[in-house]
């Protein structure tokens, strides 16, 4: 194997390891549900107040928002459900909702989209969007 092929193989292995570490293998992390093609519609329909974080493991701003989502999930447990949807793994969902920038956050109430924001919002702004969307 030549040096270029070896280097490409090492890079690919490291990329997969990083994605796995960032995405995690758990169906729920720190009170945040993981959405996919199979459970997306059911979760959206069943939750009174739901914040969905559309993200990807390679996205720097998404990694900045992740701890804020986890903090808010703990603070608002029982009043707001938080979920993440990996756009790389769920491209059909992302295409259906026109997700063209990540992170994008959806605020759904009783199965209906009531607000949508794109970008890495700081915690105070994200919390304000939640309060406005859900009348908290």
N, C-alpha and C positions, 0 to 999 in steps of 0.2 A: 504494500500500500504506500503510495507516495505521501509526502508531507502535507500537501493540500487536502487530500482525502482524510488523513488522520485528524488534521485540525478541524475540518468540517464536522467529523464525527464527534469530536470532543465538544465542540460548540453546541451541537444538537443535543447531546446528552445533558450538558449543563443547563440549556434552555428548558428541557423537559423537567429536570429536577427543580429549577426555580419556579416554573409554573405550578408544579405539584405542591411545593411548599407554600406558595402564595394562595393557591385555591383551597388547599386543605382537602382532606378525604372525608370529612364529617358532613352529614346531611344538615347539621345546624351548628353554627359556631357562635358562641356568646349570645345566644338568644336570637340569632338572625337565621331565618330559613333560607334554604337554597332552592331556587326555582329552576325548573327545566321544562322541556316540551310536555312531559307526562303530567306534571302537577300544576302547571302555571294557571290554567283556567279555573281549576278547583280552588286553589288558594285565593285567587283574586275574588272569586264569587263568595267565598266563605268568611272573609275578614271584614269587620266593620271599618276599621281604619288601617290602611296598609301603605307602607312606603317601600317601593321597589327600587333598588340600586342596580342599574344596568352598568356592567363593568367588564373589564378584561384583565387578565393577570399581568400583561405587559404594560399596562397604562399607569404611568406615574401619578397623575391626579386621582385615579381610582384608589390607589394605595393610600393616598392622603385622606380620602373620605372614609375608608374602611373603619378606622378606629373611632371616628365620630359616629358612624352608624351603630357600632357595637355599644358605645357609651349611651347613646339615645335609646337603644333597645332595652338596656338595663333600667334607665330612668323612667321610661314610658311603658314598661312591661304591664300587660293587662289593659292598656288603653290604646296602644298602637302596636301593630305587628310590623316587623322589619324583615325584608327579604332581599336576596341578591340573585341576579340573573346574569350569568357569564355569557356575553354576546358572542364570543368565539365558539362556545359549545352549543349555543342556541340561536343560530343565525336566522332561522325561520321566524322566531319570536321578534328578534331585533328588526328584521325586514318588515314584518307585519305592522309594527308600531312606528316605523320610520326612524329608528334610532340611528342617527348619523354622527353623533358625537358622544363620547363617554368621558366621565360618568354622566349619565342622565338619570334623574330621579323622577319616578311617578308617584303621585299621591292619589290613592284610590279609596273611595268611601262607598261601602255597600256595593262593591263590584263595579263602580263607575269611576272613570278617571276624572279627578276634580282639579288637578294641578300637575304641571310638568316643568322641571327646571333642568338645565344642562350646566355642567361645570362643577368644579370642586368648591362647593360652598363651605365657608367656615361654620363652625357649630352654631353661633348665634343666628346666622342667616338661615341655616337649615331648620333650626328650631322655630324661627318666625314663620317660615313657609309651612311647617307642620301645623302650627297654631292657627294660621289663617285657613288652611285647607280643611282642618278637622274641627274648628271652633273649640279648641282645647282651652 
